[in-house]
């Protein structure tokens, strides 16, 4: 079985879509479920966060090849991306005069 580090390096150096697809397949459940918990069960926002996290992974792949554990990076990135969505939603609600949102 190819490790995450090997797949990430293969994607970073050769832009292998197959390697990236395998990484997504391995970690999509972790990223999506983490986002879903933070976003109070909103599946649409969780999908948006998951897409954002994997787009960021694709963009930063070269700098992440030496990272100790990809799963840890994905978890933290998901946490930060979901928190940003929550903050943005609250700002929008406040700007519209709707008061605080619990999303």
DSSP file (Angstrom, degrees, kcal/mol; ACC not computed):
  #  RESIDUE AA STRUCTURE BP1 BP2  ACC     N-H-->O    O-->H-N    N-H-->O    O-->H-N    TCO  KAPPA ALPHA  PHI   PSI    X-CA   Y-CA   Z-CA
    1    1 A X              0   0    0      0, 0.0     2,-0.3     0, 0.0     0, 0.0   0.000 360.0 360.0 360.0 132.8    0.0    0.0    0.0
    2    2 A X        -     0   0    0      1,-0.1     2,-0.1     2,-0.0     0, 0.0  -0.570 360.0-125.3 -76.5 135.6    1.3    3.4   -1.0
    3    3 A X     >  -     0   0    0     -2,-0.3     4,-2.3     1,-0.1     5,-0.2  -0.323  18.6-112.9 -78.2 163.5    1.7    5.8    2.0
    4    4 A X  H  > S+     0   0    0      1,-0.2     4,-3.0     2,-0.2     5,-0.2   0.902 118.6  54.9 -59.2 -41.8    0.1    9.3    2.1
    5    5 A X  H  > S+     0   0    0      1,-0.2     4,-2.3     2,-0.2    -1,-0.2   0.896 108.7  47.6 -61.6 -40.7    3.6   10.8    1.9
    6    6 A X  H  > S+     0   0    0      2,-0.2     4,-2.5     1,-0.2    -1,-0.2   0.915 113.4  47.6 -66.6 -43.1    4.4    8.9   -1.2
    7    7 A X  H  X S+     0   0    0     -4,-2.3     4,-2.6     2,-0.2    -2,-0.2   0.920 112.7  48.9 -63.8 -43.1    1.1    9.8   -2.9
    8    8 A X  H  X S+     0   0    0     -4,-3.0     4,-3.0     2,-0.2    -2,-0.2   0.913 112.2  48.2 -64.0 -42.5    1.5   13.5   -1.9
    9    9 A X  H  X S+     0   0    0     -4,-2.3     4,-2.7    -5,-0.2     5,-0.3   0.914 110.9  51.5 -63.8 -42.0    5.1   13.5   -3.2
   10   10 A X  H  X S+     0   0    0     -4,-2.5     4,-2.2     1,-0.2     6,-0.7   0.911 113.5  44.6 -61.6 -42.7    4.0   11.9   -6.5
   11   11 A X  H  X S+     0   0    0     -4,-2.6     4,-2.1     4,-0.2    -2,-0.2   0.936 114.4  49.1 -65.6 -45.2    1.3   14.5   -6.9
   12   12 A X  H  < S+     0   0    0     -4,-3.0    -2,-0.2     1,-0.2    -1,-0.2   0.878 120.9  34.0 -64.3 -38.9    3.6   17.4   -6.0
   13   13 A X  H  < S+     0   0    0     -4,-2.7    -1,-0.2    -5,-0.2    -2,-0.2   0.820 135.5  20.6 -88.7 -31.1    6.4   16.4   -8.3
   14   14 A X  H  < S-     0   0    0     -4,-2.2    -3,-0.2    -5,-0.3    -2,-0.2   0.379  92.4-124.5-120.7   2.6    4.4   14.9  -11.3
   15   15 A X     <  -     0   0    0     -4,-2.1     2,-0.7    -5,-0.2    -4,-0.2   0.891  40.7-175.3  51.7  42.6    0.9   16.4  -10.9
   16   16 A X     >  -     0   0    0     -6,-0.7     4,-2.0     1,-0.2    -1,-0.2  -0.588  19.2-165.7 -73.7 111.4   -0.5   12.9  -10.8
   17   17 A X  H  > S+     0   0    0     -2,-0.7     4,-2.8     1,-0.2     5,-0.2   0.843  89.3  57.4 -65.6 -32.6   -4.3   13.1  -10.7
   18   18 A X  H  > S+     0   0    0      2,-0.2     4,-1.9     1,-0.2    -1,-0.2   0.907 106.6  48.0 -65.2 -41.2   -4.5    9.5   -9.8
   19   19 A X  H  > S+     0   0    0      2,-0.2     4,-1.9     1,-0.2    -2,-0.2   0.921 113.9  46.7 -64.6 -43.7   -2.3   10.0   -6.7
   20   20 A X  H  X S+     0   0    0     -4,-2.0     4,-2.6     1,-0.2    -2,-0.2   0.916 110.0  53.3 -65.4 -42.1   -4.4   13.0   -5.7
   21   21 A X  H  X S+     0   0    0     -4,-2.8     4,-2.6     1,-0.2    -1,-0.2   0.874 107.7  51.8 -60.2 -37.1   -7.6   11.2   -6.2
   22   22 A X  H  X S+     0   0    0     -4,-1.9     4,-2.2     2,-0.2    -1,-0.2   0.895 108.8  50.1 -67.6 -38.9   -6.4    8.4   -4.0
   23   23 A X  H  X S+     0   0    0     -4,-1.9     4,-1.9     2,-0.2    -2,-0.2   0.924 111.8  48.1 -62.8 -43.9   -5.6   10.9   -1.2
   24   24 A X  H  X S+     0   0    0     -4,-2.6     4,-2.0     1,-0.2    -2,-0.2   0.937 111.1  50.6 -61.7 -46.1   -9.0   12.4   -1.5
   25   25 A X  H  < S+     0   0    0     -4,-2.6     4,-0.4     1,-0.2    -1,-0.2   0.895 112.0  47.9 -59.9 -40.6  -10.6    9.0   -1.4
   26   26 A X  H  < S+     0   0    0     -4,-2.2    -1,-0.2     1,-0.2     4,-0.2   0.854 124.6  27.7 -67.3 -35.4   -8.7    8.0    1.7
   27   27 A X  H  X S+     0   0    0     -4,-1.9     4,-2.4    -5,-0.2     5,-0.2   0.420  88.5  96.4-114.8   0.6   -9.4   11.2    3.6
   28   28 A X  H  X S+     0   0    0     -4,-2.0     4,-3.1     1,-0.2     5,-0.3   0.907  86.0  52.4 -60.3 -42.1  -12.7   12.5    2.4
   29   29 A X  H  > S+     0   0    0     -4,-0.4     4,-2.5     1,-0.2     5,-0.3   0.913 110.8  47.8 -61.8 -42.5  -14.7   10.9    5.2
   30   30 A X  H  > S+     0   0    0     -4,-0.2     4,-2.1     2,-0.2    -1,-0.2   0.946 116.2  43.0 -61.4 -49.3  -12.4   12.5    7.9
   31   31 A X  H  X S+     0   0    0     -4,-2.4     4,-2.3     2,-0.2    -2,-0.2   0.939 117.1  45.6 -65.3 -47.8  -12.6   15.9    6.3
   32   32 A X  H  X S+     0   0    0     -4,-3.1     4,-2.8    -5,-0.2    -2,-0.2   0.925 114.5  46.8 -64.0 -45.5  -16.4   15.8    5.6
   33   33 A X  H  X S+     0   0    0     -4,-2.5     4,-2.1    -5,-0.3    -1,-0.2   0.876 112.0  51.4 -67.7 -35.7  -17.3   14.5    9.0
   34   34 A X  H  X S+     0   0    0     -4,-2.1     4,-1.9    -5,-0.3    -1,-0.2   0.937 113.7  44.2 -63.5 -46.1  -15.1   17.0   10.8
   35   35 A X  H  X S+     0   0    0     -4,-2.3     4,-1.9     1,-0.2    -2,-0.2   0.916 110.8  54.9 -64.1 -43.3  -16.7   19.9    8.8
   36   36 A X  H  <>S+     0   0    0     -4,-2.8     5,-3.0     1,-0.2     6,-0.4   0.898 108.1  48.9 -59.2 -42.5  -20.2   18.5    9.4
   37   37 A X  H ><5S+     0   0    0     -4,-2.1     3,-1.1     1,-0.2    -1,-0.2   0.920 113.5  46.3 -63.6 -43.2  -19.7   18.4   13.2
   38   38 A X  H 3<5S+     0   0    0     -4,-1.9    -1,-0.2     1,-0.3    -2,-0.2   0.761 110.9  52.7 -72.3 -23.4  -18.4   22.0   13.2
   39   39 A X  T ><5S-     0   0    0     -4,-1.9     3,-1.4    -5,-0.2    -1,-0.3   0.034 116.5-108.0-103.5  26.2  -21.1   23.3   11.0
   40   40 A X  T < 5S-     0   0    0     -3,-1.1    -3,-0.2     1,-0.3    -2,-0.1   0.832  76.1 -52.5  53.1  39.0  -24.0   21.9   13.1
   41   41 A X  T 3 <S+     0   0    0     -5,-3.0     2,-0.9     1,-0.2    -1,-0.3   0.606  88.2 151.6  81.2  11.7  -24.8   19.1   10.6
   42   42 A X    <>  -     0   0    0     -3,-1.4     4,-2.1    -6,-0.4    -1,-0.2  -0.669  26.1-168.1 -79.7 105.5  -25.2   21.3    7.5
   43   43 A X  H  > S+     0   0    0     -2,-0.9     4,-2.0     1,-0.2    -1,-0.2   0.833  82.2  53.4 -67.0 -32.1  -24.3   19.0    4.6
   44   44 A X  H  > S+     0   0    0      2,-0.2     4,-2.0     1,-0.2    -1,-0.2   0.929 111.9  43.6 -69.3 -44.4  -24.0   21.7    2.0
   45   45 A X  H  > S+     0   0    0      2,-0.2     4,-2.5     1,-0.2    -2,-0.2   0.884 112.1  54.5 -66.6 -37.0  -21.6   23.8    4.0
   46   46 A X  H  X S+     0   0    0     -4,-2.1     4,-2.5     2,-0.2    -2,-0.2   0.890 107.9  49.7 -63.5 -39.0  -19.6   20.7    4.9
   47   47 A X  H  X S+     0   0    0     -4,-2.0     4,-2.4     2,-0.2    -1,-0.2   0.911 110.6  50.4 -64.3 -42.1  -19.2   19.8    1.2
   48   48 A X  H  X S+     0   0    0     -4,-2.0     4,-2.3     2,-0.2    -2,-0.2   0.913 111.7  47.6 -61.8 -42.9  -18.0   23.3    0.5
   49   49 A X  H  X S+     0   0    0     -4,-2.5     4,-2.7     2,-0.2    -2,-0.2   0.917 110.7  51.5 -65.4 -43.4  -15.5   23.1    3.3
   50   50 A X  H  X S+     0   0    0     -4,-2.5     4,-2.3     1,-0.2     5,-0.2   0.918 110.6  48.8 -60.3 -42.9  -14.3   19.7    2.1
   51   51 A X  H  X S+     0   0    0     -4,-2.4     4,-2.2     1,-0.2    -1,-0.2   0.923 111.5  49.9 -62.6 -43.3  -13.8   21.1   -1.4
   52   52 A X  H  X S+     0   0    0     -4,-2.3     4,-2.3     1,-0.2    -2,-0.2   0.914 110.1  50.6 -60.8 -44.2  -11.9   24.1    0.0
   53   53 A X  H  X S+     0   0    0     -4,-2.7     4,-2.3     1,-0.2    -1,-0.2   0.916 112.4  45.4 -63.4 -44.0   -9.6   21.9    2.1
   54   54 A X  H  X S+     0   0    0     -4,-2.3     4,-2.2     2,-0.2    -1,-0.2   0.829 110.9  53.3 -72.7 -29.8   -8.7   19.6   -0.8
   55   55 A X  H  X S+     0   0    0     -4,-2.2     4,-2.1    -5,-0.2    -1,-0.2   0.904 110.2  48.5 -65.8 -40.5   -8.2   22.6   -3.1
   56   56 A X  H  X S+     0   0    0     -4,-2.3     4,-2.5     2,-0.2    -2,-0.2   0.900 109.0  53.2 -65.0 -40.7   -5.8   24.0   -0.5
   57   57 A X  H  X S+     0   0    0     -4,-2.3     4,-0.6     1,-0.2    -2,-0.2   0.928 109.0  49.2 -59.0 -45.3   -4.0   20.6   -0.3
   58   58 A X  H >< S+     0   0    0     -4,-2.2     3,-0.6     1,-0.2     4,-0.3   0.909 113.9  46.1 -60.8 -41.9   -3.6   20.6   -4.1
   59   59 A X  H 3< S+     0   0    0     -4,-2.1     3,-0.3     1,-0.2    -1,-0.2   0.857 120.9  37.0 -69.9 -35.9   -2.1   24.1   -4.0
   60   60 A X  H 3X S+     0   0    0     -4,-2.5     4,-1.3     1,-0.2     3,-0.5   0.268  80.7 114.5-101.3  10.9    0.2   23.5   -1.1
   61   61 A X  H XX S+     0   0    0     -4,-0.6     4,-0.6    -3,-0.6     3,-0.5   0.864  74.3  53.1 -52.9 -43.9    1.2   19.9   -1.9
   62   62 A X  H >4 S+     0   0    0     -3,-0.3     3,-0.8    -4,-0.3    -1,-0.2   0.912 111.2  45.0 -61.3 -43.2    4.8   20.8   -2.6
   63   63 A X  H 34 S+     0   0    0     -3,-0.5     3,-0.3     1,-0.2    -1,-0.2   0.672 111.9  54.5 -75.8 -15.0    5.3   22.5    0.8
   64   64 A X  H X< S+     0   0    0     -4,-1.3     3,-2.0    -3,-0.5    -1,-0.2   0.475  75.9  96.3 -96.3  -2.8    3.5   19.6    2.6
   65   65 A X  T << S+     0   0    0     -3,-0.8    -1,-0.2    -4,-0.6   -56,-0.1   0.783  89.0  45.4 -61.8 -24.9    5.6   16.7    1.4
   66   66 A X  T 3  S+     0   0    0     -3,-0.3    -1,-0.3    -4,-0.2    -2,-0.1   0.400  84.2 124.7 -95.6   3.4    7.7   16.9    4.5
   67   67 A X    <   -     0   0    0     -3,-2.0     3,-0.2     1,-0.1    -3,-0.1  -0.383  64.7-130.1 -67.3 139.4    4.7   17.1    6.9
   68   68 A X  S    S+     0   0    0      1,-0.2     2,-0.4    -2,-0.1    -1,-0.1   0.908  87.5   9.3 -59.2 -48.2    4.7   14.4    9.6
   69   69 A X     >  -     0   0    0      1,-0.1     4,-1.7   -65,-0.1    -1,-0.2  -0.961  54.4-160.3-142.3 122.2    1.1   13.3    9.1
   70   70 A X  H  > S+     0   0    0     -2,-0.4     4,-2.9     1,-0.2     5,-0.2   0.884  94.6  59.0 -66.1 -39.0   -1.3   14.4    6.3
   71   71 A X  H  > S+     0   0    0      1,-0.2     4,-2.5     2,-0.2    -1,-0.2   0.898 105.8  49.2 -59.2 -40.7   -4.4   13.4    8.3
   72   72 A X  H  > S+     0   0    0      2,-0.2     4,-2.4     1,-0.2    -1,-0.2   0.914 111.6  48.3 -64.2 -42.8   -3.4   15.8   11.1
   73   73 A X  H  X S+     0   0    0     -4,-1.7     4,-2.7     1,-0.2     5,-0.2   0.923 112.4  49.2 -63.2 -43.9   -2.9   18.6    8.6
   74   74 A X  H  X S+     0   0    0     -4,-2.9     4,-2.5     2,-0.2    -2,-0.2   0.910 110.5  50.7 -62.5 -42.3   -6.3   17.8    6.9
   75   75 A X  H  X S+     0   0    0     -4,-2.5     4,-2.5    -5,-0.2    -2,-0.2   0.948 113.9  43.5 -60.7 -49.7   -8.0   17.8   10.3
   76   76 A X  H  X S+     0   0    0     -4,-2.4     4,-2.5     1,-0.2    -2,-0.2   0.893 113.8  50.9 -64.8 -39.5   -6.6   21.2   11.3
   77   77 A X  H  X S+     0   0    0     -4,-2.7     4,-2.6    -5,-0.2    -1,-0.2   0.892 111.3  48.5 -64.4 -39.0   -7.2   22.7    7.9
   78   78 A X  H  X S+     0   0    0     -4,-2.5     4,-2.7    -5,-0.2     5,-0.3   0.921 110.2  51.6 -65.6 -43.9  -10.8   21.5    8.0
   79   79 A X  H  X S+     0   0    0     -4,-2.5     4,-2.1     1,-0.2    -2,-0.2   0.933 113.7  43.8 -57.7 -47.7  -11.2   22.9   11.5
   80   80 A X  H  X S+     0   0    0     -4,-2.5     4,-2.0     2,-0.2    -2,-0.2   0.904 114.0  49.5 -67.0 -42.0   -9.9   26.3   10.4
   81   81 A X  H  X S+     0   0    0     -4,-2.6     4,-1.8     2,-0.2    -2,-0.2   0.904 112.6  47.3 -65.5 -41.2  -11.9   26.4    7.2
   82   82 A X  H  X S+     0   0    0     -4,-2.7     4,-2.3     2,-0.2    -1,-0.2   0.900 110.2  52.7 -67.2 -40.0  -15.2   25.5    9.0
   83   83 A X  H  X S+     0   0    0     -4,-2.1     4,-2.5    -5,-0.3    -1,-0.2   0.882 107.4  52.8 -62.3 -37.6  -14.5   28.1   11.7
   84   84 A X  H  X S+     0   0    0     -4,-2.0     4,-2.6     2,-0.2    -1,-0.2   0.896 108.0  50.5 -64.9 -39.7  -14.1   30.7    8.9
   85   85 A X  H  X S+     0   0    0     -4,-1.8     4,-2.6     2,-0.2    -2,-0.2   0.922 110.4  49.6 -62.7 -44.2  -17.4   29.7    7.4
   86   86 A X  H  X S+     0   0    0     -4,-2.3     4,-2.3     2,-0.2    -2,-0.2   0.934 112.2  47.7 -60.9 -46.7  -19.1   30.1   10.8
   87   87 A X  H  X S+     0   0    0     -4,-2.5     4,-2.4     1,-0.2    -2,-0.2   0.919 112.3  49.4 -61.2 -43.8  -17.5   33.5   11.3
   88   88 A X  H  X S+     0   0    0     -4,-2.6     4,-2.5     1,-0.2    -1,-0.2   0.910 110.8  49.8 -62.4 -42.7  -18.5   34.7    7.8
   89   89 A X  H  X S+     0   0    0     -4,-2.6     4,-2.5     1,-0.2    -1,-0.2   0.899 110.8  49.8 -63.8 -40.2  -22.1   33.5    8.4
   90   90 A X  H  X S+     0   0    0     -4,-2.3     4,-2.7     2,-0.2    -2,-0.2   0.915 110.5  49.9 -64.7 -42.3  -22.3   35.3   11.7
   91   91 A X  H  X S+     0   0    0     -4,-2.4     4,-2.8     2,-0.2    -2,-0.2   0.920 111.4  49.1 -61.3 -43.4  -21.0   38.5   10.1
   92   92 A X  H  X S+     0   0    0     -4,-2.5     4,-1.7     2,-0.2     6,-0.2   0.925 112.4  47.6 -62.3 -44.4  -23.5   38.3    7.3
   93   93 A X  H  <>S+     0   0    0     -4,-2.5     5,-3.0     1,-0.2     6,-0.5   0.915 113.8  47.6 -62.6 -42.8  -26.3   37.7    9.8
   94   94 A X  H ><5S+     0   0    0     -4,-2.7     3,-1.1     1,-0.2    -2,-0.2   0.899 109.6  52.8 -65.9 -40.5  -25.2   40.6   11.9
   95   95 A X  H 3<5S+     0   0    0     -4,-2.8    -1,-0.2     1,-0.3    -2,-0.2   0.818 109.5  49.4 -65.7 -30.6  -24.8   42.9    8.9
   96   96 A X  T 3<5S-     0   0    0     -4,-1.7    -1,-0.3    -5,-0.2    -2,-0.2   0.477 118.2-113.5 -86.0  -1.8  -28.4   42.1    7.8
   97   97 A X  T < 5S+     0   0    0     -3,-1.1    -3,-0.2    -4,-0.3    -2,-0.1   0.692  80.4 127.1  80.0  17.6  -29.6   42.8   11.4
   98   98 A X      < -     0   0    0     -5,-3.0    -4,-0.2     1,-0.3    -5,-0.1   0.456  64.5-128.9 -88.2  -0.8  -30.6   39.2   11.9
   99   99 A X        -     0   0    0     -6,-0.5    -1,-0.3    -5,-0.2    -3,-0.1  -0.204  54.0 -21.1  79.0-177.6  -28.6   38.8   15.1
  100  100 A X        -     0   0    0     -7,-0.1     2,-0.3    -3,-0.1   -10,-0.1  -0.327  62.5-142.5 -68.7 144.9  -26.2   36.1   15.9
  101  101 A X        -     0   0    0    -15,-0.1   -11,-0.1     1,-0.1    -1,-0.1  -0.764   7.7-148.8-103.5 152.4  -26.4   32.8   13.9
  102  102 A X              0   0    0     -2,-0.3    -1,-0.1     1,-0.2   -16,-0.1   0.107 360.0 360.0-105.9  21.0  -25.8   29.4   15.3
  103  103 A X              0   0    0    -17,-0.1    -1,-0.2   -18,-0.1   -61,-0.1   0.469 360.0 360.0 -78.0 360.0  -24.4   27.9   12.1
